[in-house]
């Protein structure tokens, strides 16, 4: 039963991220953590890397490498900060912080916060994205907020390539610091086909939906899962 839930969740999350530019970690991560805390953070980051690879190719014509590079410069120190948090925080505390981060991220998406898209904002967003992404696997909201007023296709291209390089660096650091074990590798490999299936579905039906119409669905699933994690962690 839990296996079927995990597969369905990753398919749905991959589909929604491929259409809207964000959603895999917000939707899949809370559900997967309820199934097995070991999904956090390396397996979820690995699934995100795979999906970002597919979407980077899909949106390659809209990519501007210069902007992505600035955000990645900020992500480097943030990644090391995330490793420090992993070393300092117990698993239960990390789960609670993770759930609160999910809730905060969803609430922020409904506030009209005007952030000027420039080198400074990209670098700062990259830092917090690396910090949050490496520690909790949810690094999308800071960088997505910078691109919230951009052309949708450009935003998806920039986000996909940023996640591709950024998650690859985070995974590398997790491996070298022994925060990616064999059990987590097995969890990752089992769910990789679900990522591909979700991406294929996005190619078939993506043109029929606008990303803004998917926002309530992403928010509801994310909030329900985050609340469930808080309840489970407090018991």
Helices and strands as residue ranges (DSSP letters): H 2-20, I 24-29, H 30-35, G 37-39, H 42-58, G 60-62, H 65-88, H 91-108, H 119-136, H 140-146, H 152-176, H 182-205, G 206-208, H 211-234
